[in-house]
Amino acid sequence: MAKIGIGVDVGAQSTKVVVGRMKQDTFVPMKAAVLPGSGKELPDYFNRLKIRGEAMLGVTGKEMIIRYTQVTPMPDWQLKQVMAFEIDDVAIQSGGDLSADFNRLAISSTLSEDDTILLTLIKNSLLDERMSLLKGSRVSVKAFTPNAVALYNLLVHTANLHAGTSLILDLGAENLDLAIVQEGALIFARNISGGSNLFNQALMESFNLNTGPPNPAPWKVVLFQFAKMVRQNPP
């Protein structure tokens, strides 16, 4: 029996869920839903549909930091030591209990001889809050992933992003997540505080409107593809 895969994205005004299974090398969706609120409806939804398994939870917002470090090429064991010092330094500066992970980005050697490392740090208080949303269900947390990286993992396998350079955006009510993909490889990811609510508020103020509480923002993925945005052989 194929293993069930569950993805959860908890937003400011709604929570998105997708459930599917792997069929050979393809993820086949079985169920998908947009639930109102910030995740409190998850146990009822999973129990009602008898869903069990491990879930990947997306993370974004001001309690997550995505930063970049350039290092000279080195073996993995040495890179792990270097990044451990950097993570400890950020944790001391932020004064918080953090979880962190990192990976090399496949940036063309024509742009830099150094390795570019993407480092993500998230406050454990946010992770604890997200895990608590699943209590009372038979779904547990497999891992957390930045929404920007999840966008890349999704679209690089479904939108034929293996040629040229593409910008992927996910605009939420309070956050914007983006990824830049070049020749099928992630070269930049970022989360930015301030989503469609800011735009809606600016419109209401400009036209002197009062529409009451904001409606859930339209959650969309926007893909801009520029095949020649990054020139490999400048004149």
C-alpha positions in Angstrom: 0.0 0.0 0.0 1.4 3.4 -1.0 2.3 5.7 1.8 0.1 8.7 2.5 1.6 12.2 2.3 0.1 15.2 4.0 1.0 18.9 3.5 -0.3 21.7 5.7 0.1 25.4 5.3 -1.3 27.4 8.2 -2.0 31.0 7.2 -3.3 34.1 9.1 -6.9 33.6 7.9 -7.1 30.1 6.4 -5.3 26.8 6.5 -4.6 24.7 3.4 -4.4 21.0 3.4 -3.5 18.5 0.7 -3.4 14.7 1.1 -2.0 12.3 -1.5 0.1 9.3 -2.1 3.1 8.5 -4.2 2.5 6.6 -7.5 5.9 5.6 -8.8 7.7 9.0 -8.9 4.6 11.1 -8.9 2.6 12.6 -6.0 -1.1 12.0 -6.7 -3.4 14.3 -4.7 -6.4 12.6 -3.1 -8.0 15.3 -1.0 -7.5 19.0 -0.6 -9.2 21.6 1.5 -9.1 25.2 2.6 -10.2 25.5 6.3 -11.2 28.7 7.9 -9.0 30.1 10.7 -5.4 29.4 11.7 -5.4 25.6 12.1 -7.7 24.9 15.0 -10.0 23.0 12.7 -7.3 20.5 11.7 -8.0 17.7 14.2 -11.7 17.7 13.3 -11.0 17.6 9.6 -8.5 14.8 9.9 -10.6 12.7 12.2 -13.8 13.2 10.2 -12.1 11.9 7.0 -10.1 9.3 8.9 -6.8 10.6 7.8 -3.7 9.4 9.6 0.0 9.7 8.8 2.9 12.2 8.9 2.5 15.8 7.7 4.9 18.3 6.3 4.1 21.7 7.8 5.0 24.9 6.0 6.4 27.8 7.9 6.6 31.6 7.2 6.4 34.9 9.0 8.5 37.1 11.2 9.5 34.2 13.5 11.5 32.6 10.7 14.8 33.9 9.3 16.3 33.0 5.9 19.8 34.2 5.4 22.8 33.5 3.2 26.4 32.8 3.8 29.2 32.4 1.3 32.0 30.0 2.2 35.0 28.6 0.3 34.3 25.1 -1.0 34.8 22.5 1.8 33.7 19.0 2.7 30.4 18.4 4.3 31.8 17.6 7.8 33.7 20.9 7.8 30.7 22.9 6.5 28.6 21.5 9.3 31.1 22.8 11.9 31.2 26.2 10.3 27.4 26.5 10.2 27.1 25.4 13.8 29.1 28.4 14.9 27.0 30.7 12.8 23.8 29.2 14.1 25.0 29.6 17.7 25.9 33.3 17.0 22.4 34.1 15.6 20.8 32.3 18.5 22.8 34.4 21.0 21.9 37.6 19.1 18.2 36.8 18.9 18.0 35.7 22.5 15.7 32.8 21.6 15.6 29.1 21.4 15.9 28.2 17.7 15.8 25.3 15.3 17.9 25.6 12.2 19.0 23.8 9.0 21.0 24.7 5.9 22.0 23.5 2.5 24.2 24.5 -0.4 22.6 26.3 -3.3 23.4 25.2 -6.9 24.5 28.6 -8.1 26.5 28.7 -11.3 30.2 28.9 -10.7 30.4 31.7 -13.3 28.7 33.9 -10.8 30.8 33.0 -7.7 33.6 30.6 -6.9 32.4 30.4 -3.3 29.6 28.1 -2.2 26.4 29.9 -1.2 24.7 28.4 1.8 21.0 29.0 2.5 20.4 29.0 6.3 16.9 28.9 7.9 16.3 29.6 11.6 12.9 29.3 13.2 11.8 30.0 16.8 10.9 26.8 18.6 7.9 28.5 20.1 6.4 28.7 16.6 7.2 25.1 15.9 5.6 24.1 19.2 2.5 26.1 18.4 2.2 24.4 15.0 2.6 20.9 16.5 -0.1 21.6 19.1 -2.6 22.2 16.2 -2.4 18.4 15.4 -3.2 17.2 19.0 -6.4 15.1 19.0 -5.8 13.8 15.6 -3.8 10.8 14.2 -1.6 13.0 12.2 2.0 13.7 13.5 4.6 16.1 12.2 7.2 14.7 9.9 9.1 17.9 9.3 8.8 21.6 8.9 9.8 23.5 5.7 9.9 27.2 4.7 7.0 27.9 2.4 9.4 29.4 -0.1 11.3 26.1 -0.3 8.0 24.2 -0.5 7.0 26.3 -3.5 10.2 25.3 -5.2 9.8 21.6 -4.4 6.3 21.6 -5.7 6.7 23.6 -8.9 10.1 22.4 -10.1 8.5 19.0 -10.6 5.2 20.1 -12.0 5.8 23.3 -14.0 8.7 22.4 -16.2 11.1 24.9 -14.5 14.2 23.2 -15.9 15.1 25.9 -18.4 15.8 29.5 -17.9 15.1 31.5 -14.7 11.7 31.7 -12.9 10.3 33.7 -10.0 7.7 32.0 -7.9 5.4 34.0 -5.5 2.9 33.0 -2.9 0.9 36.0 -1.7 -0.9 35.4 1.6 -2.8 37.8 3.8 0.1 38.7 6.0 3.2 37.2 4.3 4.8 36.8 0.9 7.0 33.9 0.1 9.2 33.8 -3.0 11.7 31.5 -4.7 14.0 32.0 -7.7 14.7 28.9 -9.8 17.5 28.8 -12.4 17.8 25.8 -14.7 15.7 23.7 -12.3 17.8 24.6 -9.2 16.8 26.8 -6.3 19.1 29.9 -6.1 17.2 32.2 -3.8 14.3 31.9 -1.3 12.8 34.6 1.0 9.8 35.3 3.2 8.6 38.9 3.5 6.2 40.2 6.2 3.3 42.1 4.6 0.9 40.4 2.3 -2.4 41.3 0.5 -3.8 42.9 3.7 -1.4 45.8 3.3 -2.5 46.3 -0.4 -6.2 46.1 0.6 -5.7 48.6 3.4 -4.0 51.0 1.1 -6.8 50.8 -1.4 -9.4 51.4 1.3 -7.6 54.4 2.6 -7.1 55.8 -0.9 -10.8 55.6 -1.8 -12.0 56.3 1.8 -13.7 53.0 2.0 -14.7 51.0 5.1 -15.5 47.4 4.2 -15.3 46.0 7.7 -13.2 42.9 8.6 -11.0 41.8 5.8 -12.1 38.8 3.8 -9.6 35.9 3.4 -7.0 36.9 0.9 -7.0 35.0 -2.4 -4.1 32.5 -2.0 -2.4 32.1 -5.3 0.9 31.0 -6.7 2.2 33.4 -9.4 4.9 32.1 -11.7 7.0 34.5 -13.8 9.4 32.8 -16.2 12.3 34.7 -17.7 14.4 32.4 -19.9 17.2 35.0 -20.3 17.0 36.9 -17.1 20.5 35.7 -16.0 23.0 35.8 -18.8 25.5 33.0 -18.7 27.8 34.6 -21.4 27.7 38.4 -21.0 28.9 40.3 -24.1 
